[in-house]
Amino acid sequence: MLLKHPPFQTVFSSDFYKIKIDQENNLLLAEWQRAVNRDEMIMGGTKLFEALRDTGITRAVGNAELLTMLDAPTKEWMSTTFYELLSQTSLHKLARVLPSSLFSKLALEAVATRAEAQNINKFLFKNFSSQEDALIWINE
């Protein structure tokens, strides 16, 4: 007998960002659909915070493979406000799938390192180069 896996429910979708949740398996998947500007990053990050806050989900995969250059104000918002918002939720584990471009990857790693240095994070996070590897770690 096959067990029917509950489908992911989309809780936010736009041309630049999508958030899906699997409440039964306590998992959120967030995926950037293209490069974004600061306003789009703030909107997406705020939607992610709201989804985590409203569902109580503790495990998330953030796929940023399609993100490119982030300007300084965007990185500043991410390393301060964004990580602080996520730390106000039940999030325990965040797997980040980073772009293959070294420059974009380093920018996103620097944001997380800066947030960590400020002692804002209340959750574990790890960076990955593929969604598959991220899912393996998140399910450990």
C-alpha positions in Angstrom: 0.0 0.0 0.0 1.3 3.4 -0.9 1.2 6.1 1.7 0.0 9.3 0.2 2.4 12.2 1.0 0.5 15.4 1.7 1.4 18.0 -1.0 3.2 21.2 -0.2 0.8 24.1 0.2 1.9 27.4 -1.4 1.5 30.2 1.2 3.2 32.9 -0.9 3.9 33.2 -4.6 5.1 36.1 -6.8 7.2 36.4 -9.9 10.3 36.6 -7.7 9.7 34.4 -4.6 7.7 31.3 -3.6 7.1 29.8 -0.1 5.6 26.3 0.3 4.9 24.5 3.5 4.4 20.9 4.5 2.8 21.3 7.9 2.7 17.5 8.6 6.4 17.1 8.1 7.3 20.4 9.7 9.1 21.8 6.6 9.1 25.0 4.7 10.6 25.5 1.3 11.4 29.0 0.1 12.8 29.7 -3.4 13.9 32.9 -5.1 12.7 32.8 -8.7 15.1 35.4 -10.0 17.4 38.2 -9.0 15.7 40.8 -6.8 16.1 44.4 -5.6 16.1 45.6 -2.0 12.3 46.1 -1.8 11.6 42.6 -3.2 14.2 41.1 -0.8 12.5 42.8 2.2 9.0 41.7 1.0 10.2 38.1 0.5 12.1 38.0 3.8 9.0 39.4 5.6 6.7 36.8 4.0 9.1 34.1 5.1 9.1 35.5 8.7 5.2 35.6 8.6 5.0 32.0 7.3 7.3 30.7 10.0 5.6 32.7 12.7 2.1 31.7 11.7 2.9 27.9 11.2 5.4 27.3 14.0 7.5 25.2 11.5 11.0 24.6 12.8 12.8 23.4 9.6 13.3 25.4 6.4 15.2 25.3 3.1 15.9 28.6 1.5 16.9 28.3 -2.1 18.8 31.3 -3.4 20.4 29.7 -6.5 19.0 32.4 -8.8 20.0 35.4 -6.7 22.7 37.6 -8.1 24.3 40.8 -6.8 22.9 42.2 -3.7 23.6 45.9 -2.9 25.0 47.1 0.4 21.7 48.3 1.9 20.1 44.9 1.0 22.9 43.0 2.6 22.7 45.3 5.7 19.0 44.6 6.1 19.5 40.8 5.7 22.4 40.6 8.2 20.5 42.6 10.9 16.7 42.8 10.5 16.1 39.6 8.5 18.0 37.2 10.8 16.5 38.9 13.9 13.0 38.3 12.5 13.8 34.7 11.8 15.1 34.3 15.3 11.7 35.4 16.7 10.1 32.3 15.1 10.3 28.6 16.1 12.9 28.1 13.4 15.6 25.6 14.5 17.3 24.6 11.3 17.8 26.6 8.0 19.5 25.0 5.0 20.6 27.6 2.5 21.1 26.7 -1.2 23.5 29.2 -2.5 24.1 30.4 -6.1 26.9 28.7 -8.1 28.5 32.1 -8.8 31.3 32.6 -6.4 30.7 36.3 -6.0 27.0 35.9 -5.2 27.8 32.9 -2.9 30.4 35.0 -1.0 28.0 37.9 -0.5 25.3 35.6 1.0 27.9 33.8 3.2 29.1 37.2 4.5 25.5 38.2 5.4 25.1 35.1 7.6 28.6 35.5 9.1 27.8 39.1 10.1 24.4 38.1 11.6 26.2 35.3 13.6 28.8 37.8 14.8 26.1 40.0 16.2 24.8 37.0 18.1 21.3 37.4 16.5 20.8 33.9 15.3 18.7 31.5 17.4 18.8 28.7 14.9 21.3 26.5 13.1 22.1 27.1 9.5 24.2 25.5 6.9 25.0 26.3 3.3 24.6 23.9 0.4 25.2 23.9 -3.4 22.1 21.8 -4.2 18.5 21.5 -3.0 19.0 17.7 -2.7 21.9 18.0 -0.2 20.0 20.7 1.7 17.0 18.4 2.1 19.2 15.5 3.3 20.7 17.7 6.1 17.4 19.3 7.1 15.8 15.8 7.5 18.7 14.5 9.8 
